[in-house]
Structures are given as structure tokens and as C-alpha cells.
Amino acid sequence: MKTTQPYLFAVLCILLFSSELFSQTDKEQILSVRKASNAALKSYSNKEVLSYLTEDVLTTTGNGTLLCGKEELEHYILEGGESKMYWVRDTKDIVINEKRGLAWETGIWNGYDPEKSSESIVNGNYSAMWTKASGEWKIKSQLFVTLGEK
């Protein structure tokens, strides 16, 4: 038994070290969710897009329309009909408040309509407030401002 204790200790140390090595930081988690959200938008997977938001999410669209809650946002999306528009957000900065489980993300967004062009036809800046209250990062509030159109 005495000879197995050092081996068990070594294995335990390796497991602890590797879990720290491979665990994502809060910033990496948010960037991962943002990447998945962008992919869901591009593939028109509205249910998946909505899964990254809190139930009471506040969204201000690029033209200033305020949408309260996931249900209202889903209705707004469905009103768009068969539009092929999708948006891609490019994160420029994320600031984390670990104590409160909050984060602030800023960046630029580009809107694409593959039926009109392969290039962005509308764009602007965005900010998002993230919360980790549920144990995973979700968007609590987001603000989009349209600054360019073709």
C-alpha cells in the first residue's frame, strides 16, 4: 500500500493540473457562446439563437425598436418572414465582473443578405450585458446601433 500512495498522489496532481489547464475562463466561455450564436444566426436556427438569451432579455434593434423578453424577440424575428438576412457580431472587448457574475461585451455587427450580396449590406456597433446567474453565460441585454447601410 505504501508504494501505491505516491502513484495515487501523482495521478491526483496530474488530474488537478490538467483540469485547470483545460478549463475555460469566463471570457473564453462568452467568446464560445458568441461564436455558436453567430453560427446559429447564419444557419437561421432561431430556437438555438434564443437559447443564448435570458427569458427577460432586453434587445434594442439597430433602428431603435425595444423588445422585452425572449417571446417578443421571437415574434419580431418571425415577423421578418422569409428574409434571408442574418447578423454576425465581432467581439472587440469583454470586461468581466466575476463577483457579480456579469460581463460587458462590445463590438461591431454586420448584416448579410445572401440573395443581394456576399458583402455586408448593413452594419454598426453593439454592446451586450451577460449574466452567469443561471450557472452559464447568457445575454441579459443587448443594444445594436445601425451606423452604415448600402
N, C-alpha and C positions, 0 to 999 in steps of 0.2 A: 504494500500500500504506500510505503514511503517513497518508492521510486515513481509511482504514478502521480503523486501530488505535484511535482514540478511540471509534468506534462500537462496536467489539467490546468494549472495556473497559466502556463504558456498559451494554451488554447483559449482560455478565458480572456487573456490580454489581447490576443490577436482578434478575437470577436469584438471586443470593445473598441479597439483601434479601428477596425475596418468599418464598423457601424458609424463611427464618427466621420471617417473618411468619405463614405458614400452617402451620408445624409445630406439632403439639400438645405441650403439656407432659405430663409423666408423670401429673399429677393429671387433666388433661383426658382422657388415654388411659384411665385407670381409670374415670372417670365415663362414658365412652363404652361401655366394656365392661359396666359395671353396667347402663346403660340397655338395651343389647342383651340382657343376661341376663334382666332383668325382662320384656322383651317376649317372650323365648323361653319363660319360665315361664308367662306369661299365655296363650300360644298352645299350651301343652303340648308344646313341641318339646324333649323330653328330651335328645336327642343334641346339640342346639345348646347347651343349658344345660351339659351335661357338658364341652363343648369349651372352656369358660372356666376349667376347673379343671386342676391338675396331676394326673398319674396317681396320685400318692401323697397326694392331698388328705385332710386330716382334717376331718370335719364332726361337730359336736356339735349334735344337733337340739334343738328347743325344749323337749322333755321330758327331755333329758339323754342320749339314746342316742348313743354314739360310733361313727361309721362310718369305717373306714380304707380309703382308696383309692376311686378312681372306680368300680371294678367293684362294690364293696359298696354304694356310694351308689346306683348304677343299680338294683341288686337291691332295695334299700329302696324306691325310687320305684315300681318295677314291682309290689311287694307291695301298694301302695296301691290297686291295681285300677283301677276306672273312676271314681275320685274326681275331682271337678271342682275340688278345692282348688288354688289357686296362691298364690304369695307375691310380694310386691313389697317390695324393700328401698329405703329412702330414706336416702341418704348424708347424714350430718351433718358428718363431718370425715375428712380424709385427710392423713396425715403420710408424707412420702417420705424414704427414705434412699437417695439417688442412688448413693453409693459402693458400697453392697452390693446395690443393685437390689431393695430391699424397700420395702413400704408397709404402713401400718396404716390400716384404714378402720373407722369406727364409724357407727352409725345406728340407725334403727328399722325393723322389718319389720311388715307387715300380711298376714294370711292371708284369702283370699276364697274363698267357695263360691257361685258364681252361682246355684246351684239353691236356696240358702237365703236369700240376701240380697245386695243390691248394696253393702252396707257390710261392712267388715272384721269377721270373727267371732272372730279370734284375732290377738294382736299381741305385740310385745316388742322387745327390743334385740338388736343383733347386732354382732359385730366380725369382721373378716376380715384375714388376713395375705396380702399379694400378693407375688409374686416375678416378676422380669423375667429370670430365669436363661436362659430359652429365647429371649430377644430380644423377647418380647411379654409384657404383664402377664397373669398367671393367678393364680387363688386357690390358695394352698397350704394354708390352714387357715381354718375358719370356725366361729364359735360363735354359736348362737341361744339366747336365753332367753325362754320364754313368760312374759309378765307380765300379760296381760289376755285374758279369754275371755268370749264371750256365750253 
